[in-house]
Amino acid sequence: MRSVDRPTAPVHPVRVVVSDDLRRSRVTVLFRLLLALPHLVWVTLFGLAAFTLAFVMWLAVLFERRAPASLHGFLASYTRYTVHLTAYLCLAADPYPSFTGGKSYPVDVEIDPPAAQGRWSAGFRLVLAVPAFLVSSTLGGSVALGSAYGGALAGGAGGLTVTIAFLGWFAAVVRGRTPRGMRDAAVYAIGYGAQTTSYALMLTDRYPDAMPGRVAPPPELPAHPVAIDVDDDLRRPRLLVLFRLPLIVPHLVWLLLWSALVVLATIAAWFVALVLGRVPRFLHRFIAAFVRACSHVVAFVTVVGRPFPGFVGRERSYPIDLTIEAPARQRRLGVLLRLLLVLPAVLLASAYLGVVIVVAVLCWFAALVTGRVPRGLRDLGAVAVRYEAQVYAYTLLVTSRYPDSSPSLVAPPERPLPPALEPAEVV
């Protein structure tokens, strides 16, 4: 995979820090919602006090441009508490959280002291926060916003963390661990929810950062046979954005016709793989081109990608592209049970679909107004496109590697070895 550059940006005043080891107690996982009942009552009472004091904070920022330290400390404790509780509910962390929002939790948040804020930003805070509320509602990363286990479920969207909690519950009960990719995706959602909560409560005037992977330490991105390659400059021609949906109609018709042949090719590949343990190269190329073409179209229609895509799914023909490795041996049992094994990934893909729809709407408006899309939203959309493509590839026997739910778009930089451990210089 050709990695994209990791953009540099000022450190956000609200940062999530992770020290979780992925191990889960089966007993506490089994009864997690029951154990959380006292917290669900307390978070309601705590929230009423927090949002009442947020109005006082709003007035203070309007007149003094700075929040009082005492109010800032109280609302920071509330935000930290909601982070702990959300992490506990969605199995991103295992210990039982305290009721005070104290520090030293496996999924914690650091919040900078009060700083000067702009009056105009403060005055229109709730209006400015609407896009962040929409993203956070699909991610479901904050019980403070009612999007993790209340509003999202009531709205029928589900939310990413709700799906992760459901799948992680079964994984933790069986294995005593939660999958790293799902934990990292939940932590990303929680971090964005914490930033949105802090922005709404006047703790900071820095807008929530949707850039995937900005967690300490950064989430892992294991190598995968189906990887994404992003080579996009964020600019979007307004005319092409305005008529994006009508322009995609020929592609939808073409993909519908192509998909009928792909179904036949997948059935043939399934029988051959059961006998030989490998998908023939010509079938692999045909199905892989279909998966790549679908990703190009999804990237275009969601404004994640800029140019009009081609119709044949050729590699390196689109700035949001897929690199798909050559066919490899597959276990026959995995081939036989593929449609059953893929069900958890399909559930998570449906949650990512909700995320990418919101990303598409926000990018559409942003591109019409500014002629550009925000980098964080573009990268979040690219992560969703990658996961959907990996689900397609796994289902259609392009690869036997299970989809990777990590929210990171690029692998974190390698940590340098201590001087004593560095390999000796070769003369």
Rosetta blueprint (number, residue, H / E / L):
1 M L
2 R L
3 S L
4 V L
5 D L
6 R L
7 P L
8 T L
9 A L
10 P L
11 V L
12 H L
13 P L
14 V E
15 R E
16 V E
17 V E
18 V E
19 S L
20 D L
21 D L
22 L L
23 R E
24 R L
25 S L
26 R H
27 V H
28 T H
29 V H
30 L H
31 F L
32 R H
33 L H
34 L H
35 L H
36 A L
37 L H
38 P H
39 H H
40 L H
41 V H
42 W H
43 V H
44 T H
45 L H
46 F H
47 G H
48 L H
49 A H
50 A H
51 F H
52 T H
53 L H
54 A H
55 F H
56 V H
57 M H
58 W H
59 L H
60 A H
61 V H
62 L H
63 F H
64 E H
65 R L
66 R L
67 A L
68 P L
69 A H
70 S H
71 L H
72 H H
73 G H
74 F H
75 L H
76 A H
77 S H
78 Y H
79 T H
80 R H
81 Y H
82 T H
83 V H
84 H H
85 L H
86 T H
87 A H
88 Y H
89 L H
90 C L
91 L L
92 A L
93 A L
94 D L
95 P L
96 Y L
97 P L
98 S L
99 F L
100 T L
101 G L
102 G L
103 K L
104 S L
105 Y L
106 P L
107 V E
108 D E
109 V E
110 E E
111 I E
112 D L
113 P L
114 P L
115 A L
116 A L
117 Q L
118 G L
119 R H
120 W H
121 S H
122 A H
123 G H
124 F L
125 R H
126 L H
127 V H
128 L H
129 A L
130 V H
131 P H
132 A H
133 F H
134 L H
135 V H
136 S H
137 S H
138 T H
139 L H
140 G L
141 G L
142 S L
143 V H
144 A H
145 L H
146 G L
147 S L
148 A L
149 Y L
150 G L
151 G H
152 A H
153 L H
154 A H
155 G H
156 G L
157 A L
158 G L
159 G L
160 L H
161 T H
162 V H
163 T H
164 I H
165 A H
166 F H
167 L H
168 G H
169 W H
170 F H
171 A H
172 A H
173 V H
174 V H
175 R H
176 G L
177 R E
178 T L
179 P L
180 R H
181 G H
182 M H
183 R H
184 D H
185 A H
186 A H
187 V H
188 Y H
189 A H
190 I H
191 G H
192 Y H
193 G H
194 A H
195 Q H
196 T H
197 T H
198 S H
199 Y H
200 A H
201 L L
202 M L
203 L L
204 T L
205 D L
206 R L
207 Y L
208 P L
209 D L
210 A L
211 M L
212 P L
213 G L
214 R L
215 V L
216 A E
217 P L
218 P L
219 P L
220 E L
221 L L
222 P L
223 A L
224 H L
225 P L
226 V E
227 A E
228 I E
229 D E
230 V E
231 D L
232 D L
233 D L
234 L L
235 R E
236 R L
237 P L
238 R H
239 L H
240 L H
241 V H
242 L H
243 F L
244 R H
245 L H
246 P H
247 L H
248 I L
249 V H
250 P H
251 H H
252 L H
253 V H
254 W H
255 L H
256 L H
257 L H
258 W H
259 S H
260 A H
261 L H
262 V H
263 V H
264 L H
265 A H
266 T H
267 I H
268 A H
269 A H
270 W H
271 F H
272 V H
273 A H
274 L H
275 V H
276 L H
277 G L
278 R L
279 V L
280 P L
281 R H
282 F H
283 L H
284 H H
285 R H
286 F H
287 I H
288 A H
289 A H
290 F H
291 V H
292 R H
293 A H
294 C H
295 S H
296 H H
297 V H
298 V H
299 A H
300 F H
301 V H
302 T L
303 V L
304 V L
305 G L
306 R L
307 P L
308 F L
309 P L
310 G L
311 F L
312 V L
313 G L
314 R L
315 E L
316 R L
317 S L
318 Y L
319 P L
320 I E
321 D E
322 L E
323 T E
324 I E
325 E L
326 A L
327 P L
328 A L
329 R L
330 Q L
331 R L
332 R H
333 L H
334 G H
335 V H
336 L H
337 L L
338 R H
339 L H
340 L H
341 L H
342 V L
343 L H
344 P H
345 A H
346 V H
347 L H
348 L H
349 A H
350 S H
351 A H
352 Y H
353 L H
354 G H
355 V H
356 V H
357 I H
358 V H
359 V H
360 A H
361 V H
362 L H
363 C H
364 W H
365 F H
366 A H
367 A H
368 L H
369 V H
370 T H
371 G L
372 R E
373 V L
374 P L
375 R H
376 G H
377 L H
378 R H
379 D H
380 L H
381 G H
382 A H
383 V H
384 A H
385 V H
386 R H
387 Y H
388 E H
389 A H
390 Q H
391 V H
392 Y H
393 A H
394 Y H
395 T H
396 L L
397 L L
398 V L
399 T L
400 S L
401 R L
402 Y L
403 P L
404 D L
405 S L
406 S L
407 P L
408 S L
409 L L
410 V L
411 A L
412 P L
413 P L
414 E L
415 R L
416 P L
417 L L
418 P L
419 P H
420 A H
421 L H
422 E L
423 P L
424 A L
425 E L
426 V L
427 V L
